[in-house]
């Protein structure tokens, strides 16, 4: 849980640069890669994190430190964003890296908007998540911090034909295992899907079924839940054969489980 100071700082910097990133459009890909790279630097250099979040240190000193680190190797807008980030106050030291990662994702999604592929990226990430549900060994390896990051990426790449994925999907999927940030791989993929829905102003409704849903079923769920929640809805369709049949729906903390497995579990509890 991020403290109120960090939440306020992150919202301020993201709101400030949202129109700038939107205007940059296609060029946001470079910004995203710069920010993901700086996130990794922060994660691996705790001394730097502490220096950049020290409330007693003048903001200009922190900006100078950032400029000395990145030099001319990044886009000028990246320096502008990072300078703003380090000028703000943070509740806890690690929160600055979290905010930098969020800004990197924002940048990549504005690039996706400019290319008209944001929805496609969300669908493809959901398909990757579904494909991994029954591959427990691979899931474990993709989340193994002891394994070489590039080996984790190669393992992931064996799961699908890279040429069939949008480049932004591929980048996000690989980034999620290249820099784990103390998260499980599937958790990060779901988090990215939620980020896309937030970016689009939608509520995510995750629907788990034993077999893929038809387009008509998805449209019907969108229609029902858009009316129920009074806002746009994005369906994250998950295929999990272990549910046997029926449907499990989740949005936020609300869960509606009509799967065969859930009914069997309820029956067992009743008979116990």
N, C-alpha and C positions, 0 to 999 in steps of 0.2 A: 504494500500500500504506500503510495507516494504522499508525502506531507502536503499541507495546504500551500506552503510557499512554493514548492516544486511544481505543483499543479498550476498555480497562478503563473509562474514563470514560463512553463511549457506552453500553456494556452496563449500567452501573450506573444511569444516568439513565433509560434505556428500561425496565429492569426495575422501577424505582421507580414510574414513572408508568403502566405497563401496566394495573394493576388500577384506577387512577383513571380512565383513559380508557375502559376497558371499562365501568365503572359510569356514566360520563357518556353513553355511547351516542350517540344522535342528535345531541346537542349538540357532538360532537367535530368536526363540519364547520367550525364557527367557529374552533376551536382550530387545525385544520389550515391554514386560510387565513391565520390570524395568523402561524403558524410559517413557512409558505412565504414570506409577505411579509418576515419578518425575515431569512430566508435570503437573499433578494434584496438586502436592505439590507447584509448582511455582504459579499456578493459584490461589491457596487459601492462599498464603503467600506473599503478595506484598513486605513486608519488605525484605524477602529473595531475591526476584527478583531484587530489587534495589541494594542489597549488591553484587549480582553476576554480575551485569552489570555496576557497578560503575567504570568509567575509571581511577579514581585516586587510586583505590585499587590494590595492587600488585596481579598478577595472582596466585602466590603461596598461598596467603591468601584465594583466592576464591576456589582453589583446596582443601585446607585443610578444608574449610567450607563444601564443598560437601562431602568429605570423612567422616567428623564427622556426617553428616546427614544420609548417607546411611550405614555407617559402613561396616560390612561383610555380609549384607543382600542381596547384589546384586552380579551379575557376575563380575569378574575383568574387562572384556571388557566394561561393562556398566560404571564402574568408569573411565576407560581410555577415553571413549567417552565424558562423562560429564566433565571430566577435560579439555579436548580440547575445548569443547563448552564454558565453563566459562572463558577460557584464551583469548577468542576472544572479539572483540569490537562489540557493538550492537547499532544501531541508536536510538532505543527506548526500554524501559524496557520490555514490553510484548513480544518483538521479540525473546527473548531467549527461552521462553516457546513454541512459534510457531516452532522454529527450533528443539527443543527437540521432539516435536510431529512428525515432518516430519522424523526425524531419527528413531523414533519408527515404523513408517509405512514402512520405508525402510527395517528395520530389519525383519518385518513380511513378507514383499514381498520376501525377499531372502529366508526365510523359505519356503514360498509357491513355489518358484522356485525349491528348493531342493526336495520338495515333488511332483513336477510336476502338481500342481493344480492352478497355477496363473490365467489361463484363466477361469477355473471353478469358482473361487472366483469372478471374474469380472462379469460373467454371473449371478451368484446368487445374487450379490448386485443389479444388474439391475432388477432382478425379484422382489426383495424386494421393490425397488423404484416403480416399476409398480403397485405392489399390494397396495401400500399406496396412489396412486394418487386419488382414489375415496373414501378414508377413511379420510375425513377431520378432524373428531373429534379425531381419533387416532393419526393422524399427529400432531395435536395441543398438545395432551397430551405428546407425545414423545419429544416435544420441550419445555415443560413447566418447567422452572427453579425452580418453587415453589414446584413441586412434588418431593417426595423422589426418588432419582436415581434408587434404586433397584425396586421400584414400576414401574418406566418407563420401566425397563428391563423386568419385568414380563409381562407387557402389550404387549411389542414387541414379547415376546416368544409365546404369544397366537396366533400370526398371522400365524405361520408356524410350521411344524413338525421339531423340532430341529435336529432330527436324520437324516433328509434328507440333511442337509446343511453340507458343509465342515467346520471343526472346526475353520478354519481361517476366513471364511465368518461370522460365528456366533460370533466370538470374535470381529471382526470389527463392525458388526451391533450393538452389545450390547454396545461396547465402545462408539459408536457415540451418544447414548442416556444417557449412564452413566455419561459421562463428556461432557456436551454440548458445552462448551467453547464459549458461546454467539452466537451459530449458530443454525439455524433451522435444524431439523433432515434430511429432504430430501436434503437440500443443502449439508450436510456433506456426505451423501451417494453418491451423484453425484460427489463430490470432490474426494472421495476415488476411484471411478471408473476412474476418470481422472488421478489420481495418478498411478493407475495400468497401464494405457495406456502409461503414461510418462515413467514409469519403463521399459516397454517393447519396448520403442522407437516408439510408434505408435501415430497416431492422432485419437481422438475419434470423431466418427460421430454418433450423437444421432438421431435415427429414431423413430418417434412417429406414430403409426397406431392404428386403432380402434380394430383390431384383430391381433393375433400373425402372424408374417411373416413366410414364409416357409424358409427352409434352402437354397433353390435355390435363393430366393429373397435376402437374406442376403449375399450370395456369390457374387451375381451380383453387389450389392452396394459396397462391398469391392473391387471388381475388378475395377469398374468405378472410385471410389474415390482414390484408390491407384494410379491409372494412373493420375488422375487429380491433386492430391496433391504431387505426386512424392515421396511418402513415405508410409510405412505400415499403414493400417487403422484398427481400432477396431470399430465394430458396437455395440453401446449401444441401444438395442431394447426396446422401451417403449410402452406398450399397454395402451391406453387411449380411452375408448369407446366414450367419449364426442366429439372426433374429427369427429365422424360419419363415415367418409370414407376418402380415399386418404392417403397422407403421408406428414409428416413434417420432414425435415432434417436440422440438425444444426451442424456446426463444428466451434469452436471459436465463433466469433461474426457474422458469416455468417449464415443466415436462409433462407431456401427455403421451403415455405409453400404451399403445394398443397392439403390441407385437404378440405373437404366439408365445414366445419365451416368457414375456412378462405375465401372461395369463397362466402359464404353467407354474411359474413361481408363486403366483397368488393362490393357485389351487393347492400347491404343496403346503403353503402356510396354513390354509384353511383346514387341511386334513391332519396336520401335525398335532 
